[in-house]
Amino acid sequence: LDDFVLEEQVGMSRSLTQGQAHRARGMIVFAATHPSGGIRELWGNLADALAERGFETQCVAFYPPRWGEAGGGDGSGAGRSWLHFVSGPLRNPVRAVRLVFALARWLRAHEPRLVVTAMPAANVLVPIVARWSSPATRVAISHHSPVETHAPLLNRLDAWSGQLRNVRAIISVSHAVSASLASKPAAYRAKRRAIRNALPPDIETYLSGMAGEVRDAPTQRRIVSTGRLAYQKNYPMLLRALAEVPDASLDIVGTGPDEAELRALAEQLGIAERVRFLGVRPRREALAILAGGDVFVQVSRFEGHSLGLIEAARVGLPLIVSNVPEQVEAVTAEGGDACGIVVPLDDDAALAGAITAVLNDSAAYRRWSAAARRIAEEARFDAVV
């Protein structure tokens, strides 16, 4: 972020106080529509890391997270306080107008040097409001999932607002997500760059201390999966596959709107006693559950660059993912080697077969565990910062 450092900082006296140095470098703001799940953690982690490098940082959101979706608060960045502009989702015009004026007042008062945004509504609205309320503020918008998964109206507005002069970069968390921007205007595409996710150093260290370098064999035949119980994560496929692996169990960490439906499906399939819906857990408790598993399965319909997958790779769990571009990229090493098992989307039998094969073959288990560790080693937080 050296490009964003004020030129006047050059040659400054070493006697400047930390507060003066912060003001000289300018404020960096991490903004989101609502601070839920991975965005809350990632933005908090990056804000903390840049604060350590001498920037004043702030996390802001249009409104608070929905109940049960804030995630744990005992990990790096996850417990950072957030500023909210309105009390809830923008379901009526009055609240939307209040948001615009509150955001404009705040930007005018603080004049941040840079605002980095996430989630479609923030990606669209922040550049527009900043353009007239704080003209010197630069904006970098970020995409954490393919844009075809966004609301069509927001996707069209994003194509326009991303071309504004104050938008200096359009960041995607994977090359596959960046490729989903191919239909945007040329002026928009020219600002693209991919910056893949990584875990903060303290979480990496914590996870590395919970497991050996490479796992030799499964111990409990326990599958683990993390993430919101919603359409994206495709949990019905995992439950149906589990029904075909009768000696395995499943732990799911997360909550969401599909929980009742998924519990009913588990009952219907006769596997309810082998599935634990563990809900949202404090950060380190969730990581301990992950490390206690034998294989990580994530058969999402779409992703960006999953932090949960990186966590599983860090503790050496063999990785099984769905055959969608973002997932394939996530389990492919920098040299092009496959470091995870890829199964066709919605092929229950293929998923059951992959789980059975890795749990029953110790040599394959060790090989895929070592491959997962390679993925984790290549995800460098300093490179993200």
C-alpha positions in Angstrom: 0.0 0.0 0.0 3.0 2.3 -0.4 1.2 4.0 -3.3 -1.3 5.3 -0.8 1.2 6.9 1.6 1.2 10.7 1.6 4.2 12.1 -0.2 4.6 14.6 2.7 5.6 11.7 4.9 9.0 11.5 3.2 11.7 13.1 5.4 9.5 13.4 8.5 11.2 13.6 11.8 11.5 10.3 13.7 10.1 12.1 16.8 6.5 12.0 15.4 4.1 10.5 17.8 2.2 7.4 16.7 -1.0 9.4 16.3 0.8 12.0 14.1 2.2 9.2 12.0 -1.3 7.7 11.6 -2.7 11.0 10.4 0.2 11.5 8.0 -0.3 8.1 6.4 -4.1 8.5 6.3 -6.9 6.2 7.4 -7.6 2.9 5.7 -11.2 1.8 6.1 -12.5 -1.8 5.6 -16.2 -1.6 4.7 -18.9 -4.3 4.2 -22.7 -4.4 3.8 -22.9 -6.4 7.0 -20.0 -7.9 8.9 -20.7 -11.6 8.8 -18.6 -14.8 8.7 -15.4 -14.7 6.7 -15.7 -11.0 5.8 -15.8 -10.0 9.4 -12.7 -12.0 10.2 -10.7 -11.1 7.1 -11.4 -7.4 7.3 -10.6 -7.4 11.0 -7.3 -9.3 10.4 -6.2 -6.9 7.7 -7.2 -3.8 9.7 -5.1 -5.1 12.6 -2.1 -5.9 10.3 -2.1 -2.5 8.7 -2.5 -0.8 12.1 0.7 -2.5 13.1 2.3 -1.0 10.0 1.5 2.5 11.1 -1.9 3.1 9.4 -5.0 4.3 11.2 -7.7 1.7 10.4 -11.4 1.3 10.9 -14.0 -1.4 10.1 -17.5 -0.1 9.1 -20.7 -1.8 7.9 -24.0 -0.6 6.7 -25.8 -2.6 9.4 -25.0 -5.2 12.0 -24.7 -8.9 11.1 -27.8 -11.0 11.2 -28.3 -13.0 14.3 -26.0 -16.0 14.6 -23.8 -15.0 11.6 -21.1 -12.8 13.2 -18.8 -15.7 13.9 -16.6 -16.3 16.8 -14.9 -13.4 18.6 -11.8 -15.0 20.1 -9.6 -15.0 17.0 -7.4 -12.4 15.5 -9.4 -9.6 13.9 -12.7 -11.3 14.7 -13.2 -9.3 17.9 -12.5 -5.9 16.4 -15.3 -3.4 17.0 -17.3 -2.3 13.9 -19.1 1.0 13.3 -22.7 0.5 11.9 -24.6 3.3 10.1 -28.2 2.0 10.3 -29.9 -0.6 12.5 -30.8 -3.3 10.0 -31.1 -4.4 6.3 -32.2 -1.8 3.7 -35.8 -3.1 3.4 -37.4 0.3 3.1 -36.5 3.6 1.3 -36.3 5.6 4.6 -33.6 3.4 6.0 -31.7 3.5 2.7 -31.8 7.3 2.7 -30.6 7.4 6.3 -27.7 5.2 5.4 -26.6 7.3 2.4 -26.6 10.5 4.6 -24.9 8.8 7.6 -22.2 7.3 5.3 -21.7 10.7 3.6 -21.4 12.6 6.9 -18.9 10.0 8.2 -16.7 10.1 5.0 -16.8 13.9 4.9 -15.7 14.1 8.6 -12.9 11.5 8.4 -11.7 11.8 4.7 -10.1 8.3 4.7 -7.2 7.8 2.3 -8.5 4.4 1.1 -11.8 2.4 1.6 -11.7 -1.3 0.8 -15.2 -2.7 0.3 -16.8 -6.1 0.3 -20.3 -7.4 -0.6 -22.3 -6.2 -3.6 -24.2 -3.4 -2.0 -21.1 -1.8 -0.3 -19.2 -2.3 -3.6 -21.8 -0.2 -5.4 -22.8 2.4 -2.8 -19.5 3.4 -1.2 -17.8 4.6 -4.4 -20.8 6.6 -5.4 -21.2 8.3 -1.9 -17.5 8.8 -1.6 -17.3 10.5 -5.0 -19.3 13.5 -3.8 -18.7 13.5 0.0 -15.0 12.8 0.1 -13.5 13.3 -3.4 -9.9 12.6 -2.3 -10.8 9.1 -0.9 -9.7 6.2 -3.1 -11.8 3.1 -3.2 -10.8 -0.6 -3.8 -13.8 -2.9 -4.2 -13.4 -6.6 -3.7 -15.3 -9.7 -4.9 -15.4 -12.8 -2.8 -17.7 -14.9 -5.0 -18.5 -15.0 -8.7 -20.6 -12.0 -9.8 -23.2 -14.2 -11.4 -24.3 -15.1 -7.8 -25.1 -11.5 -7.0 -28.5 -9.8 -7.4 -28.8 -8.9 -11.1 -29.6 -5.2 -10.4 -26.5 -4.8 -8.1 -24.4 -6.6 -10.7 -25.4 -4.1 -13.4 -24.9 -1.1 -11.0 -21.5 -2.5 -10.1 -20.4 -2.5 -13.8 -21.1 1.3 -13.8 -19.9 2.3 -10.3 -16.6 0.3 -10.7 -15.7 2.6 -13.6 -15.8 5.8 -11.4 -12.4 7.6 -11.2 -12.2 7.1 -7.4 -12.3 3.3 -7.8 -8.6 2.5 -8.1 -8.6 -1.3 -7.9 -11.1 -4.2 -8.3 -9.9 -7.1 -6.2 -10.9 -10.7 -6.5 -10.0 -13.4 -4.0 -9.2 -15.9 -6.7 -8.4 -15.9 -10.4 -11.7 -17.8 -11.0 -13.7 -15.0 -9.4 -11.7 -12.5 -11.4 -12.7 -14.4 -14.6 -16.3 -14.0 -13.7 -15.9 -10.2 -14.4 -15.1 -10.8 -18.1 -18.4 -9.3 -19.2 -17.8 -6.0 -17.4 -16.8 -2.9 -19.4 -13.1 -2.6 -20.5 -12.5 0.3 -18.1 -13.7 -1.9 -15.3 -11.7 -4.9 -16.3 -8.5 -2.8 -16.5 -8.6 -2.3 -12.7 -8.7 -6.0 -11.9 -6.2 -7.9 -9.7 -6.4 -11.1 -7.8 -5.3 -11.3 -4.1 -6.0 -14.7 -2.7 -7.0 -15.2 1.0 -4.7 -16.4 3.7 -4.9 -16.9 7.5 -3.3 -14.4 9.9 -0.1 -15.6 11.5 -1.5 -16.2 15.0 -4.2 -18.5 13.6 -1.7 -20.3 11.4 0.5 -20.8 14.5 -2.4 -22.0 16.6 -3.5 -24.5 14.0 0.0 -25.8 13.3 0.3 -26.6 17.0 -2.8 -28.7 17.0 -1.6 -31.3 14.4 1.6 -32.9 13.1 3.2 -32.0 9.8 1.4 -34.8 8.0 -1.4 -37.2 9.2 -0.7 -40.9 8.8 -4.2 -42.3 9.0 -7.8 -41.4 10.0 -8.5 -42.0 13.7 -12.3 -41.6 14.0 -13.5 -41.7 10.4 -15.0 -38.2 11.1 -15.8 -35.8 8.3 -15.9 -32.1 9.1 -17.4 -29.2 7.1 -17.7 -25.6 8.0 -19.8 -22.7 6.7 -23.3 -21.2 6.6 -26.2 -23.7 6.3 -27.4 -22.3 3.0 -27.8 -23.1 -0.7 -24.2 -22.1 -1.5 -22.6 -24.8 0.7 -24.7 -27.7 -0.8 -25.0 -29.7 2.4 -27.7 -32.0 1.0 -25.2 -33.6 -1.3 -22.9 -34.2 1.7 -25.7 -35.7 3.8 -26.8 -38.0 0.9 -23.2 -39.2 0.4 -22.7 -39.8 4.1 -25.7 -42.2 3.9 -23.6 -44.3 1.6 -20.6 -44.4 4.0 -22.2 -46.2 7.0 -19.1 -46.2 9.3 -18.4 -42.5 9.1 -19.7 -39.5 11.0 -20.1 -35.8 10.2 -19.5 -32.6 12.2 -20.9 -29.4 10.7 -19.8 -26.0 12.2 -22.1 -23.2 11.2 -25.7 -22.0 11.2 -28.1 -20.6 8.7 -31.6 -20.6 7.1 -31.4 -24.3 5.9 -30.7 -25.9 9.3 -34.3 -27.2 9.9 -34.4 -28.6 6.4 -31.0 -30.3 6.7 -31.9 -31.8 10.1 -35.1 -33.2 8.5 -33.1 -34.7 5.6 -30.7 -36.4 8.0 -33.6 -38.0 9.8 -35.1 -39.1 6.5 -31.8 -40.7 5.4 -31.4 -42.5 8.7 -28.1 -40.8 9.6 -29.3 -38.3 12.3 -27.3 -40.1 15.0 -24.1 -39.7 12.9 -24.5 -36.0 12.1 -23.7 -33.2 14.6 -25.0 -29.7 13.8 -22.7 -27.7 16.1 -23.8 -24.2 15.2 -21.6 -21.2 15.5 -18.8 -21.8 18.0 -16.1 -19.5 19.5 -13.2 -19.2 17.1 -10.7 -21.5 18.8 -13.3 -24.0 19.7 -14.4 -24.2 16.0 -10.7 -24.7 15.1 -10.4 -27.5 17.6 -13.4 -29.3 16.1 -11.9 -28.9 12.7 -8.5 -30.3 13.9 -10.3 -33.3 15.5 -11.7 -34.4 12.1 -10.2 -36.8 9.6 -11.2 -35.4 6.3 -12.6 -32.0 5.2 -15.4 -31.9 2.7 -16.7 -28.7 1.0 -18.9 -29.3 -2.0 -20.1 -25.8 -2.5 -22.0 -24.6 -5.6 -19.7 -21.6 -5.6 -17.0 -20.1 -3.5 -14.4 -17.3 -3.5 -11.3 -18.6 -1.8 -12.5 -20.4 1.3 -10.8 -19.6 4.6 -12.3 -22.8 6.1 -10.5 -24.8 3.4 -7.2 -23.1 4.2 -7.7 -23.8 7.9 -8.4 -27.5 7.1 -5.3 -27.6 4.9 -3.2 -26.1 7.8 -4.1 -29.0 10.1 -3.4 -31.5 7.4 -6.9 -32.8 6.6 -7.3 -34.4 3.2 -9.5 -32.0 1.1 -12.5 -33.1 -1.0 -14.2 -30.3 -2.9 -16.7 -29.8 -5.7 -15.7 -29.4 -9.3 -16.4 -25.7 -9.7 -13.6 -23.2 -10.9 -13.1 -21.5 -7.5 -12.8 -24.8 -5.7 -10.4 -26.4 -8.2 -8.2 -23.3 -8.0 -8.2 -23.4 -4.2 -6.8 -27.0 -4.2 -4.3 -26.5 -7.0 -0.7 -25.7 -5.9 1.3 -22.9 -7.5 3.0 -25.3 -9.8 -0.3 -26.8 -11.0 -0.3 -30.0 -8.9 -3.7 -31.2 -7.6 -3.6 -31.0 -3.8 -7.2 -32.0 -3.1 -9.8 -34.5 -4.4 -12.3 -33.0 -6.8 -15.7 -34.5 -7.3 -18.5 -33.6 -9.8 -21.2 -31.3 -8.4 -24.3 -33.1 -7.2 -22.8 -36.6 -7.8 -23.5 -38.2 -4.5 -22.0 -41.6 -5.4 -18.7 -40.0 -6.5 -18.5 -38.1 -3.2 -19.2 -41.2 -1.2 -16.6 -43.1 -3.2 -14.0 -40.3 -2.6 -14.6 -40.3 1.1 -14.5 -44.0 1.4 -11.3 -44.3 -0.7 -9.4 -41.7 1.4 -10.5 -43.2 4.7 -9.7 -46.8 3.7 -6.3 -46.3 2.1 -3.6 -45.2 4.6 -1.1 -44.4 1.8 -3.6 -42.3 -0.1 -4.6 -40.6 3.2 -1.0 -39.6 4.0 -0.5 -38.4 0.4 -3.5 -36.1 0.4 -2.7 -34.9 3.9 0.8 -33.8 2.7 -0.8 -32.2 -0.4 -3.1 -30.2 1.8 -0.2 -28.9 3.9 1.4 -27.7 0.7 -1.7 -25.6 0.0 -1.5 -24.1 3.5 2.2 -23.2 3.1 1.5 -21.3 -0.1 -1.3 -19.1 1.4 0.9 -16.3 2.9 -0.8 -13.6 4.9 2.0 -11.1 4.4 1.4 -11.4 0.6 -2.2 -10.4 1.2 -1.3 -7.4 3.3 
